[in-house]
Structure formats: structure tokens, C-alpha cells
Amino acid sequence: MKLSNKAGVALVGVLAVAALPVQASTVYRQQVSGANLASLVPPSATAGASFGSPLAFGASWGDAGVGVFVQSIDSVDDDFDGAAGLVIGLGDAKKAVGLEASLALSSLIDNANAPGGFGDNGSFSLKLHTALPGGAAFAVGVNTIGRFGDANDAAKSSLYAVGTKVVPVSIAGSSKNLVLNLGVGDNGFAEPGKDGVNIFGSAAFYFTQQVSLIADYTGRFTNLGVSVAPFKKYPFSITAGAINVGDRYNSGTEYAVSAGYGFKF
């Protein structure tokens, strides 16, 4: 699958997209929705908190999610490419440790850039995560293991560690929330062609639980996006924005849209 360097964000981004509605059932949603949980069940829909970087919150037993990521790509023959993802959870992050297992399919259509068609190329990812007091979480994970199809020719698997914290803020007397995310990882998070590790992180400001503004640094690119959960009663979110807004590596700025839906099993 011939993708531009920045298009690799899709493989990480689609997993975050698939997991986001799942995270809406954890401490993450409870913190973002506010303090009045004792008397009011919060809406199941929560906007996204990252746009390319993994979060420390994740799926536990019974949680699952699906996601799709589509991105413009000017540097290849086709004008766009994308990925699809499936996330399931095991364990219990609130009691001890949860395990999030993900499948990313990196070929959505049969074309010159992704021969073989839907489902023929992809990889797996794993994330161990635990909930911490005060609306925080910590996780360690590995991306793009068990590669198959053309994904076998992709970069090495990437290890990372990340912490995420929900920070309540007050603006003009109105209570809002800020989700801060900071991590360190190798390979896919590091500078292209260089060994070692690099930092990544994101910040998401929540106007409401269902609308957020996101700034994300993946270790290679800076992405900006807006996320909306349009249906209050359903764990569905849409995030749209720009990738590589700083035009690093002279590869231009691209645009992407992602959508995710969470459910129980």
C-alpha cells in the first residue's frame, strides 16, 4: 500500500477513532460529563479527545467499537486513502488492568495503492491500561503487530507509554473540561529514518461533552480537528480536521475525517 509518510497516522488514528465511543463508557466519560452523575445519567455520546495519538483510556470487558478513517493524499495516484478498525476490551481498568485489542484494515478499496481489496492488508495492536484517581489513566501499548498483506512491508511495530488526564476548568463561571494526553514512543512516533524515542501528545477542549476542539502532535505531525458526537443517546462520534498543519518534510497539509461507534457485547 503506497501511502505518503503522514498517511501512516491513519493506522494509529483509526484505532483511536474506534476506541473513542468505547472510552465514553469509562471514567473518561464520567469526568467529561461533569459532577452531577448521582442524579443524572450522562449522555452516552462523547466527542473525541485525540486526532492521531493513542490515549491512555481504553476498552474493558464487554466494550467494543468500530471506526473508519479517510484522508486526502496528494502525493500518490489516488486523491484519498483510508483505514478501518475494530476494538474490543478485556479485563477491568477500574479494578485493575484492562486490555484493548485492535484490528486495523489498511486497504479499503482495490486500487494501485492498495492492491487486494478490502480486508487484505492490516495489522493488530494491543494496549494495557488502568484507571487512576482523579479522572486519569495510564497505558502501555504496541501498534502494528501481526501485519498481513501489503502491511508486511510497512514500518516496524511501535511501542509506547501514555498518560491521560481530564482537567476541569472554569471559563466565565461556566464549567468546562480539558483532556490532556502525553506519551513517549518509538518507530512510528519517532522521526523518519531515526532510531530512539519521541514524545507525542494531545489536548482537547470540551465546549460540551458532545463537542471538542483538538490539537494533536503525533511525534511527526501536528494535527488540528473538531469532534462532534451528534446524537446524545448514541455512542457515535465524527472528527474532521487537518493533518500536518506545519507542512513538515515538505509533504503538504492533508485533510481527514473519521467516525467511530461503540457498543457492548
C-alpha positions as CSV (number, residue, x, y, z in Angstrom):
1,M,0.0,0.0,0.0
2,K,1.8,3.1,-1.2
3,L,1.0,5.9,1.3
4,S,2.6,9.2,1.9
5,N,4.5,9.3,5.2
6,K,1.8,11.3,7.0
7,A,-0.9,8.9,5.9
8,G,0.6,6.4,8.4
9,V,-1.3,8.3,11.0
10,A,-4.4,6.5,9.8
11,L,-3.3,3.2,11.3
12,V,-3.0,4.8,14.7
13,G,-5.8,7.3,14.2
14,V,-8.4,4.7,13.2
15,L,-7.8,2.7,16.4
16,A,-8.3,5.8,18.5
17,V,-11.4,6.6,16.5
18,A,-12.8,3.1,17.0
19,A,-12.0,3.2,20.7
20,L,-13.4,6.7,21.4
21,P,-17.0,5.7,21.8
22,V,-15.8,2.8,24.0
23,Q,-14.0,5.2,26.2
24,A,-17.2,7.0,26.7
25,S,-18.4,4.2,29.0
26,T,-15.4,4.6,31.4
27,V,-14.1,7.2,33.9
28,Y,-13.3,9.3,30.9
29,R,-16.9,9.9,30.1
30,Q,-17.9,10.4,33.7
31,Q,-15.3,13.1,34.2
32,V,-16.1,15.0,30.9
33,S,-19.8,14.9,31.6
34,G,-19.5,16.8,34.8
35,A,-20.1,16.2,38.5
36,N,-23.9,15.6,38.6
37,L,-23.7,11.9,37.9
38,A,-25.5,10.9,41.1
39,S,-28.8,12.4,40.0
40,L,-28.5,12.3,36.2
41,V,-27.3,9.5,33.9
42,P,-24.9,11.2,31.4
43,P,-25.4,11.0,27.7
44,S,-23.6,8.1,26.1
45,A,-22.1,10.2,23.4
46,T,-18.7,11.8,23.9
47,A,-16.7,13.8,21.4
48,G,-13.1,12.8,20.6
49,A,-10.0,13.7,22.6
50,S,-7.2,12.9,20.1
51,F,-6.6,13.1,16.4
52,G,-3.8,10.6,15.7
53,S,-2.2,9.9,19.1
54,P,-3.2,7.0,21.3
55,L,-5.0,7.7,24.6
56,A,-4.5,6.0,28.0
57,F,-8.2,5.4,28.4
58,G,-9.3,2.2,26.7
59,A,-11.8,-0.6,26.4
60,S,-12.5,-3.1,29.2
61,W,-14.5,-6.3,29.2
62,G,-17.8,-6.0,27.2
63,D,-16.7,-2.8,25.4
64,A,-16.2,-2.8,21.6
65,G,-16.0,-0.2,18.9
66,V,-15.6,0.2,15.1
67,G,-14.1,3.2,13.2
68,V,-13.3,4.5,9.8
69,F,-10.6,7.0,8.8
70,V,-10.4,8.7,5.4
71,Q,-7.6,11.1,4.4
72,S,-6.7,13.1,1.3
73,I,-3.3,12.2,-0.2
74,D,-1.9,14.4,-2.9
75,S,1.4,12.6,-3.2
76,V,0.0,9.3,-4.7
77,D,-2.1,8.5,-7.8
78,D,-5.4,8.4,-5.9
79,D,-6.8,11.5,-4.1
80,F,-7.6,9.7,-0.9
81,D,-6.9,6.6,1.2
82,G,-8.2,5.3,4.5
83,A,-8.4,2.6,7.1
84,A,-11.0,0.8,9.2
85,G,-10.7,-0.5,12.7
86,L,-12.2,-2.8,15.3
87,V,-11.6,-2.6,19.0
88,I,-12.6,-5.0,21.8
89,G,-11.9,-4.9,25.5
90,L,-10.8,-7.4,28.1
91,G,-10.2,-7.1,31.8
92,D,-11.3,-4.2,34.0
93,A,-9.3,-1.0,34.0
94,K,-11.2,0.4,37.0
95,K,-10.5,-2.6,39.3
96,A,-7.0,-3.5,37.9
97,V,-5.9,-3.6,34.3
98,G,-7.8,-3.6,31.0
99,L,-6.6,-5.0,27.7
100,E,-7.6,-3.3,24.5
101,A,-7.1,-5.4,21.4
102,S,-7.4,-3.8,17.9
103,L,-7.5,-4.7,14.3
104,A,-6.7,-2.1,11.7
105,L,-7.5,-2.8,8.0
106,S,-5.3,-0.5,5.9
107,S,-6.9,-1.3,2.5
108,L,-10.5,-0.2,1.9
109,I,-10.7,-0.5,-1.9
110,D,-8.9,-2.4,-4.6
111,N,-6.6,0.1,-6.4
112,A,-3.0,0.7,-7.4
113,N,-2.1,2.0,-3.9
114,A,-3.9,-0.8,-2.0
115,P,-3.9,-4.0,-4.2
116,G,-6.0,-6.9,-2.9
117,G,-9.1,-5.0,-1.8
118,F,-10.9,-4.6,1.5
119,G,-9.5,-6.6,4.4
120,D,-6.5,-8.0,2.6
121,N,-4.0,-5.7,4.3
122,G,-3.8,-4.8,8.0
123,S,-2.3,-5.3,11.5
124,F,-3.1,-5.7,15.1
125,S,-2.4,-3.6,18.2
126,L,-2.6,-4.2,22.0
127,K,-2.9,-1.7,24.9
128,L,-2.7,-2.4,28.6
129,H,-4.4,0.4,30.6
130,T,-5.5,1.2,34.1
131,A,-7.7,3.9,35.5
132,L,-6.1,6.3,38.1
133,P,-7.8,8.6,40.7
134,G,-8.9,12.0,39.6
135,G,-10.1,11.2,36.1
136,A,-6.7,9.9,34.9
137,A,-5.4,6.8,33.2
138,F,-2.0,5.2,32.2
139,A,-1.3,2.8,29.4
140,V,1.4,0.9,27.6
141,G,0.9,-0.5,24.2
142,V,2.2,-1.8,20.9
143,N,0.9,-0.8,17.4
144,T,1.1,-2.7,14.1
145,I,2.0,-6.2,15.2
146,G,1.0,-9.3,13.2
147,R,1.0,-7.4,9.9
148,F,-0.5,-9.1,6.9
149,G,-0.9,-8.4,3.2
150,D,1.0,-5.3,1.9
151,A,1.2,-4.1,5.5
152,N,4.1,-6.6,5.9
153,D,6.2,-4.1,4.1
154,A,5.3,-1.2,6.5
155,A,7.5,0.2,9.2
156,K,8.3,-1.8,12.4
157,S,5.9,-2.1,15.3
158,S,5.8,0.8,17.7
159,L,5.9,0.6,21.5
160,Y,4.6,3.5,23.6
161,A,3.6,4.6,27.1
162,V,1.0,7.3,27.6
163,G,-0.9,9.1,30.4
164,T,-4.2,10.9,30.0
165,K,-5.9,13.3,32.5
166,V,-9.3,15.1,32.5
167,V,-8.8,18.6,33.9
168,P,-11.9,20.6,35.0
169,V,-11.6,24.3,34.1
170,S,-13.9,27.3,34.7
171,I,-14.4,30.0,32.0
172,A,-16.6,33.0,32.8
173,G,-18.2,31.0,35.5
174,S,-19.0,28.1,33.2
175,S,-17.5,24.6,33.9
176,K,-15.6,23.0,31.1
177,N,-13.2,20.2,30.7
178,L,-9.7,19.8,29.1
179,V,-8.3,16.4,28.3
180,L,-4.5,16.4,28.3
181,N,-2.6,13.5,26.9
182,L,1.2,12.9,26.9
183,G,3.3,9.9,25.9
184,V,6.5,8.6,24.5
185,G,7.0,6.0,21.8
186,D,9.5,4.6,19.2
187,N,9.5,3.9,15.5
188,G,6.2,5.3,14.2
189,F,6.3,8.1,16.8
190,A,9.9,9.0,16.1
191,E,11.5,11.0,13.3
192,P,11.5,9.0,10.0
193,G,14.7,7.1,9.5
194,K,15.9,7.7,13.1
195,D,16.2,5.3,16.0
196,G,15.2,6.1,19.5
197,V,12.0,7.5,21.0
198,N,10.0,10.7,20.7
199,I,7.2,12.4,22.6
200,F,3.6,12.7,21.4
201,G,0.6,14.3,22.9
202,S,-2.8,16.0,22.5
203,A,-5.1,18.5,24.2
204,A,-8.9,18.6,23.7
205,F,-11.1,21.4,25.0
206,Y,-14.7,20.4,25.6
207,F,-17.3,23.1,24.9
208,T,-19.8,20.4,25.9
209,Q,-19.5,16.7,26.3
210,Q,-20.5,16.3,22.7
211,V,-18.3,19.0,21.1
212,S,-14.5,19.3,21.4
213,L,-11.6,21.1,19.8
214,I,-8.4,19.0,19.4
215,A,-4.7,19.8,18.9
216,D,-2.6,16.7,18.4
217,Y,1.2,16.1,17.9
218,T,1.9,12.5,16.8
219,G,5.7,12.8,17.2
220,R,5.9,13.6,13.5
221,F,3.0,15.8,12.6
222,T,0.7,18.4,14.2
223,N,-3.0,17.8,13.6
224,L,-5.9,20.0,14.3
225,G,-9.5,18.8,14.5
226,V,-13.1,19.3,15.7
227,S,-15.0,16.4,17.1
228,V,-18.8,16.1,17.4
229,A,-21.0,13.4,18.9
230,P,-24.2,14.4,17.1
231,F,-26.6,12.0,18.8
232,K,-27.0,12.4,22.6
233,K,-28.2,8.9,23.2
234,Y,-25.8,7.0,20.9
235,P,-22.0,6.5,21.3
236,F,-21.2,7.8,17.8
237,S,-18.6,10.5,17.1
238,I,-17.2,12.3,14.0
239,T,-13.9,14.1,13.9
240,A,-12.6,16.2,11.0
241,G,-9.5,18.3,10.6
242,A,-6.1,18.9,9.1
243,I,-3.1,16.7,9.2
244,N,0.5,18.1,9.2
245,V,-0.5,21.7,9.5
246,G,3.1,22.7,9.8
247,D,4.0,21.2,6.4
248,R,6.8,19.1,7.9
249,Y,9.1,17.2,5.4
250,N,7.6,19.5,2.7
251,S,4.8,17.0,2.3
252,G,1.9,19.4,2.5
253,T,-1.1,19.6,4.6
254,E,-3.8,16.9,4.2
255,Y,-7.4,16.6,5.4
256,A,-9.1,13.8,7.2
257,V,-12.5,12.7,8.5
258,S,-13.0,9.9,11.0
259,A,-16.1,8.2,12.5
260,G,-16.5,5.8,15.4
261,Y,-19.3,3.9,17.0
262,G,-19.2,2.0,20.4
263,F,-21.3,-0.9,21.6
264,K,-21.5,-3.7,24.2
265,F,-21.0,-7.4,23.8
